[in-house]
């Protein structure tokens, strides 16, 4: 499963609930009324469905680089890369574990004219796409041969994870103000579902269509020595997206 987990900052929680005011009481009354009448999820999320789908999209895009980072160790193991090199590549996931260190900066430094969350979300998303497109032109060369360039791969994916972790901070904070007070709890659900979907697309789906055995057995009528998807093409497509 994805290593990222929702991490809402204390400042965001305080700002969200402190700023709710009388509107928060109205949301509580509406929430109680929904429970009394047994209204379901569709009614409960009325007015927030667009925001929920937006959050799911953003979290899914976060899961794509995370899933890709999980495909590389499998490819390295097929080339008999040493355990030392594989351990070095495992360092790429560290940004998610230490993102608390720069979360206060993401919360407090922003352009008022552009928006508190968009000041980070937009440039970071563009940077992730740019790095994935650049890496798409080099990843095959870095993985080819008997001695793949594990150090370069580690640097590229560490930077990707750092940017995705930064985006996660911004999106988590945005979710607290994007959703109505009664639906804030669904922010964690959108995080878990979106990142998992993105992870599965970039890991399970990609590895299946990258496998000649799977493609020859279930898709092709004429066997071929290569799968339908190459890592470079897959990375370039999602970099554009």
N, C-alpha and C positions, 0 to 999 in steps of 0.2 A: 504494500500500500504506500501512498505518497508519504514522504517524511514531513511535509509541511502541515501545520495545524493552525487553526485560527488563533490569533493572539491580539485581542483588543486591548489598547492601552488604557491605563487608568484615567488619563486626561480625557480621552474620548468618551469614556463612560460617564465621567462627572459632567462633561459639557452636554452630553445628550440628555441626561436626566435632569440636570439643573436647569437646562433651557426649556424643558417641556412645559413647565408652568401649568396654567389652567388647561392647556391643550392636553397635557398628560392625564389630568383627571377625566377629561372627556373620552380619551382613548380607553382608560380603565373602565368607565361606564359602558362604553360600546363593547368592550371585551366581555364584561360580565353579562351583558345582554345577549351576546352571541352564545355564550355558554348555556344560559338559561333556555334559549330556544334551540339548542343543539345544532347550530349552524356548522357546516363543514369547512374544510380547508379552502374551497373555492370562495365562499362568502367571506371568510376570515381575511383572505389576502386581496379582497376587492380593493382596487386603488393601488396595490403594491405589486401586481403581477408583472408589469413592465420592469420595475426595479429588480424583482427577483430574477427575471430572465437575463437582465444586464449583468447582475452579479454572477450568475451561473456561467455566462460567457467569459467574463474576466477571470474567474477561477479556473475554468477549463483551459484557457490560454496559459495560465500558470502551470497547469499540470503537464503540458506538452514537453517543455524542456526537462521537467523532472522525469518523465517517462523515457525520454531520449537518453538521459544520463544513466538510466538503468540498463539500456541496451548495450552500451559500450563495454561494461565488464564481461558480458556474455561473448561479445565479439573478440575481446582480448583473450578470454580463456580458450577460445578455439585456436588461437595462434600460440598457445603455450607460453603466454607471458608470465613472468615470475610473480609469486605472491607478493613480493615487495612492491612491484610496480602496480599491481592491482590494489594493494593497500593505499598506495599514494593516490590513485584515482578516487578512492573512497572519500578523500578529503573534500571533494566538490560539494558534499551535502552540508558542510559545516555552517555556511551562512544562515541556514534555517535555525540552527541551534543557538547562534549568537546574535540574531537580528535585534534582540533587545538592546544591544549596545548603540545602534544608530536609530532606533525607533523614535526616541525623543526629538531627534533632528527632523525626521520626516513629519512629526506632529507639529513642530513649532516653526519651521522655516518654509515659507511658501509665498507665492505672489497673490496678493489680495485681489488684483484685477483678473487673474486667470482662474483662481479658485484654490482652496486649501488642498484638496486631494488631487485635482487635475494637474497641479503644478508638479507633482511627482509622477502621477500615473501616466500621463501622455509621453513625456520624454523617456521614461523608463521602458514603456511598451515599445516605443520606436527603437530604442537601443537594443532591446532583446531581439526584435525582428532583424535589425541590421547585423548583429553578431551572428545570428543563425544563418543569414544569407551568405555572409563572408565565410563562415565555417563550412557551409555546404560546398564551396569550391575547393576546400582543402582537406576535408575529413577523410575522403577515400585515400589520399596520399599518406595521411597520418596513420591510417590503419593498415595500409598495405605492407607487404614484406614480412620477413620473419621477426623483425624488431620494430614494432609500431612505436611512434613517438608519444609515449604515455605522458611525458611531462607537458608537451604542448596541448594534448587533449585535456589534461587536468586543469591547465590555466584557462583554456577556453570555457570549459564547463563550470569551473569555479566562478568565473565572471558571470556566466549565465545564471547560476544559482543565486549569486549576490543580488543581481538585478531582480530576479523573480521574488526573492525574499523581501526586497524593498517594495516591490509592487504589492506584495501581500499585506504589508503594513498599511500602505495607502488605501487599499481596497477594504481591508477590515475596518479602518476608521471611517471610510465613506459609508459603509453599510449601516453604521449606527445612526447616521443622519438621513440616509436615503430611504430607509424603511420607517414606517410609522412605529410608534412606541410599542404597540401591542404585538408587532411582528418582528421585533429586533431579534428574538430568539431564533428566527429562521435564518439569520445571517450565518450561523455556524453550520446549518444544514446545507446552504448553498456553497459554503467553503468546502465541506467534505465531499458533496456530490460532484461539484465542478472539478475540483482537483483530481478526484478519482476517475472521472470520465476522461479528462485530458491525459492522465497517466496511462489508462488502459489503451487509449488510441495510439499513443506514442510508444508503448511497450508491447502489449499483447497483439494489437492489430498490426503494427508495423512488423514485429518479428514473424508473424504468420505469413504476411505477404512478401517478406524478405527471404523466406525459406523456400528453396527450390523443391524440397520434398513435399511441403504443404501445397504449393501451387500446382505441382505436377499431379498430385493425388486428387485434389478437389476442384481445381479451376481449369487447368489446361487439358486439351485433348492430345496435344503433342508435347512430350517432355522437353524441358530446357534446363540447361545447367545453372541458370540464375533465377532468382525470384522475380516477382513483378515489381517490387519496390526496392530502390537503392537508398541508403541512408542520406546521401547527398541530395537526391531529388526530394525526399520527404522533408528534410530540414529546410530546403529552399522554399518549398510550398508553404510550410507553416511560418517561415520567416516573413513571407509576403502577407500572409493572413494577419 
